[in-house]
Amino acid sequence: MSERQTFSYLSQTFQAAGIEPKTKYGQNFLIDLNILDVITRGAQLRADDVILEIGTGMGSLTKKMAPHVAHVITVEIDRDLQVLAARELEANPNVTMLTFDVLRNKNHLRDEVMETVCAKLAQFPNSKFKLVSNLPYNVATPIISNLLSVSPRPERMVVTIQKELADRIVAPPSCKDYSALSIWMQALCDCEILRTLPPSVFWPRPRVDSAIIRVKPNEAKRSRIQDLNYFHTTLRALFFHRRKFLRSQVFTATQDNLTKPQVDEILLKLGHKENMRAEELTVEQIIDLIEATRIASQGHKPLES
Ligand code: SAM
């Protein structure tokens, strides 16, 4: 039971079942129950929410959320844990447990995940879809980025991840953590760290600090980008050689499509000095820059209406 997910309860239950936490699956269980409150408060649970949880574990977060929402779909890769969690959750009829790897491959969620979410959303009209999870750290990035391209997108994601990853997601310009990932996430979503967590709130203790992050996809932000694929590819290419100057970064990222004079014209019109670096530009400036290269590479005159 969630109120019992303490170190002694977990270790005794594991011992009785003859199992141990599996590092390869990122099995670090929350044993500070106040943290579950921080997660659920950040999720602003509502009676008509359809929640996706990735990483059921022993079902403590699942059990805390279930009474407050329409339905929880929870996915767990480890059959041993699924058996224990099923026992914990048997009194919760509004929980669907799925037992498989949530990822078909790095770039795709398993189809059954969104099929199950869509079926539940259809069952509860006006419901909101949210991801609320203490995520397995080794697959946190593909899970978050895959959920930005599914339909429907989650209204929000409130997840526990490595602090290092959270810092990269929310990093501002000119900071060492500011990267293609920061810009990609901030260009599409409102991202906020709700709480940083020391290793001591988990059993077993992870070697790194963690953070609870809230990511809210923002359709107005997303609509500024005309071609998401082009934006993503060019963004990654821009940051591939971090220490190069902007002119060279833009030319390398667009060299199949643009000439050096075209790149110079774009930088001049946007008012960027050649000796700047991409990491000094704000998210909005990067969006404008990549959009200008996209228009120019289509044969239009850049930045002229
Ligand atoms: N929700 C529990 C809690 O807060 O105590 C457990 C969280 S633990 C950090 C992550 C869970 O994700 C583990 O139970 C692990 O077995 C599961 N997991 C790891 N990789 C997974 C994957 N690819 N698909 C589904 N579940 C996975």
Residues whose N, C-alpha, C, O or C-beta is under 5 A from the ligand:
A	BS01	SAM	Y25 G26 Q27 N28 F29 L30 I54 G55 T56 G57 M58 L61 V75 E76 I77 D78 F100 D101 V102 L103 N134 L135 P136 V139
